[in-house]
Amino acid sequence: MMNARRTQARQTNTEVPTTAPPAPSRQRIASTELIQGAREIIILHHGEEYLLRITKSGKLILNK
């Protein structure tokens, strides 16, 4: 009887949830710091150029 309880306990025992490591903090940069008064800037990423621009309505658009 005791062995049956131990077996049942082992079968119903699931992995103990572990706490995930904290996510690294992300760097936060204001768009005004990036744009610096311009309407468009070119961002270089892995040798490719991307155009970041601010629309008339104040939204950001990134194009390759």
Phi, psi and omega in degrees: 000317181295320178296323179297320179293319178296317179298315180297319179297320179293323182289326182271349181286121177257171180298143179284127180296136179256155178278129179289146178295149181297142179289143178296144181290144180268144177285134182248122180235128178291141180300329179295329176290322179290311186284323179051050175087349179276167175265339182218147171220157175255130178249127176266129180219114181052044177079000179255147177261135176235140180258120175253123181226157177256128179282171178300331180272004175088010178271155178264137176229132179245121179237149175271000000 
